[in-house]
Amino acid sequence: MSDARFGLRRGRRKLQTNNKDSEQLLRKHRPDYKLLVLMTALLVLGAVTIYSISPGVTALKGLSENFYNYKQLVAISLGFIAFIAASFMNIRFWKRLEIPLIVFAAIVAVSVRAFGAPINGAYRWLDIGGMSFQAAELIKFALIVWLAGFLARARINNTISNSSTLKMVGAVGLIIIVVVAGLQSDLGSAGVMIAIIGFMSFVAGMSMKKLILVSGIVIILLGLAIISSPYRRERVSTFLNPTADCQNEGYQACQALITVGSGGLVGRGLGKSVQAYGYLPEAANDSIFAIIAEKFGFLGTTITIIMFLWLFKRIKMVAEYAPNDYSRLLISGILTWLSVQMIINVGAMIGLLPLKGITLPFVSYGGTSIIFVMMAVGLVFQVSRYTDLAMYEGSTKAPRVHRMKSSGPVVRRIWSRSR
Amino acid sequence: MRSYIMNKSFLVSTHSRIRLLYVVIILMLGTFIVRLFYLQVVRYDYYQNLAQEAQLKRYEIPATRGTIFASDGENSVPLVLNERRYNIVADPQIITNKEQTATKLSEVLSLSKDNILKHLNAKNRYEILAKKQTTAVKKRIADMMTQGTITGIFSKTVSQRVYPNGSLASQVLGFVNDDGVGNYGIEQALNGVLSGKNGKVRALTDSRGVPLLASGKNVSIDPVDGQNITLTIDIAMQKQLEGILKKGLEHAKSKSGSALIMDPHTGAIKAMANLPTYDPTNFTKVKDPQVFNNATVSSPLEPGSIMKTLTTAAALDLKAVKKDQSFFDPSFYIVNGFRIHDIAEDGGARTRTVSDILQYSLNTGATWLLMQMGGGEINKQARDNWYNYMTNHFQFGKITNVEQGFEEPGIIPNPDKGYALNLKFANSAFGQGMSVTPLQMASAVSAIVNGGTFYQPTLIAGYTGLDGIFVANSPKVVEKNVVSKEVSKIMIGFMDNIVETNNFAAIRKGYQVGGKTGTAQVARPGGGYYDDIFNGTYVGYVGGNTPQYVIMVRVDRPKLRGYAGSQAAGPIFASLSNMLIDNFSVEAISR
């Protein structure tokens, strides 16, 4: 494996030019509107799916028929406000928010425990004026913002020192164990956070040795957490053999598989979902991917996955060509967050991963999740204005020959063409 | 490889590390697409079948069961109606507040909270909490659902039979069990006519079983409601008969008995009752299912001396004896080594007439009649003749096809098979060693007094179909030449004679009332007969120039001095005949 193949040479160049001091030198340019288009497409897919199963899921809960539609539309509207705000806010602004945000998240998490109502033995929600607030989403977001700043500062000579690593592991471990796994019994969110931390540290240049060591410890802790709670043990044993007990513990896993499988190649059609009528639990929330599979078939699921992949690719490119370490780490964290949630959610629906109670970003019903993921994309959108355009555009559009020589005149030509 | 990975030059740049994440994402999502292809395309049939198994449900839409009416002169009045009731059902999967729901429900339903909670904690999605609740209960539960104090409770409409006249004619009617199937009586015999045909629905449903409108696979066939039935039972006569029977049995100190009134010219049963009876509304509380039986059609008995009426009619019809013929009665006959004798009061050996056989109820006389059927002795010819009359003329030994559940045929001895055949047949000539139901006896006597036509006994006046049009049930002739018209006339006279001399209470000036008593020994379960237990029977008619009603009475094991037939059954017959003359426009003799 040569350096060139991993883009090592270009990477090194980037690191040399994009120092903290060079921030003000970056030119603002057109943002990546594909981010907005793909996000909107996924939001529409989710809203339409929720709308079409609304009679089924509301009837069984005795709610008014437009209950979910209304709340989802409100959430998307709020989400767009959050998106626009984040997309115009200077990236440096988030640096200032690091500590306040993480403190605020901690306070919310504790109040969820104190005032929230437990659902399935887990404290996850806080009711605020009729709208419930899912604390885990805020914590994830705050974690990414804080970690990006911390790692950017700690990053010296492309790596993280031992003392900084310990500091980070300590702080992060406290957040995860106390706030999430302990107070809220939400192992799914804890898993997403661990993935975010692990990958952000990895991007920041933490050595492989340390990463392997720390992840080894995390795996052991995770194992202990699973063994200690019968609720989690049950979930894992259900995952290992989901169809063994379709009537009780494995009910949701079995119904998810049935829902997905019964979609066939082209699906039953938009308004034709039957599984949403009480058979598949959480049809509008965690299980919405299965409903999409039932309605639109293999073609629909493939297109959905490609849309996600496309969005991830655009985010990845923003991260790759972000103007500085801080924004790169921020975007990497967001990419990890969205992709890991998507993978855990879809993997559970198709029987490849255990059910974790994780929403499908943009698509699932749920105000908090919608608002925070849209804000996150807004952040990516903002950073996409300052990317190193040469590399950014060149990597997809320009022939390999041009990319290798990406400097000055060639870059400008490509840029003006696309404009 | 290991040393390469640990080498600091590997994945040093942030770019390559970000790309590595992206490669992992691509690999994962690629795996997902492969997995989705397997689930949705390769295994589609399997999952589609699993989904259908749960989603596609077959339902029956219950047809409305036909109602039952009784005649009331020209009109009809309801005996059985339907009422809407509601089964209260829970779907435990969607109940969010089980404790509160159970507490609230226990206030409305007559169930304990713990009992309800047990249902609410079931893994099932369809738990029946209470059956056949009233509209008021259903409404209170619906209100609580809309208020949100309880969750996941539904009601399912069911139909329940109601009886405006209480236990009147309950054994004739029968009842409908919880599965909607008729048991006993009319409800059983005409279950098909009453129940109609249930509609069918095959539909994709939600998890509660509510059909989804969006599905194109729904199939539905409308139900065809059952027909309404009007009985030949006259409600006023039925009420009177039940009252008279009750009083008569109390007087006779008997626990059970039956009576029926029949129109001999059509076979229509005008009133029919047995005691003890039951309340069909609370049929589930009955301890002894024996009371469900309509004993007049389901409990054959040895009829005793009333049989001599038929023996006389048969001998006359065969022209084996003449109406005025007299013969020497030796006071006993020895048949197959057994002594057949008369009762003590009859005064020993002397010359008797055919008419005397009925008037004094002579066992020897009946035996003599049988001998005449064989040309002077009991032989195969006598047995065959008598057997032919019993089975082919009087239709004994087979069911009458009256519209009742559990009808019994009774037993008639075989003329060629078995031992002591001559004795068996001699006994059968005076109603022992064979059995018939009161209805069979009434039908046979009807044929004798109506000029010789055996009508199938029936309880059905007509049907009212879905179009609302009443279709009358026409009388069915089973056998035209039971006896000749002349014999019929002679028998009417003979029976009238008996009442004139024996049952003074029944005599009414200007009317013709005829009848015959029977006091039958009761068979011991191990064989032979009890010495001191008898059943009293009475069969007769009431009318003017022609008999208008035939009455049959049976009193089981009365505890009275004297003969059961005359002391226990006779007074009931007299009350019934007087009741008919007083209230039911029996035509007087006009000459």
Interface residues (C-beta under 8 A of the other chain):
Chain A: M1 D3 F6 G7 L8 R10 G11 R12 K14 L15 G56 A59 L60 K61 G62 N158 F199 F202 V203 A204 G205 S207 M208 K209 Q247 N248 L257 I258 T259 V260 G261 S262 G263 G264 L265 G271 K272 V274 Q275 Y277 G278 Y279 A293 G297 F298 T301 T302 I305 F308 L309 F312 K313 K316 A319 E320 D325 R328 S332 L335 T336 S339 I343 V346 G347 I350 G351 L352
Chain B: I5 M6 K8 S9 F10 L11 V12 S13 T14 H15 S16 R17 I18 R19 L21 Y22 I25 I26 M28 L29 T31 F32 I33 R35 L36 F37 L39 Q40 V41 R43 Y44 Y46 Y47 Q48 L50 A51 Q52 A54 Q55 Q93 I94 K123 M145 G148 T151 L204 T205 D206 S207 R208 L212 A214 S215
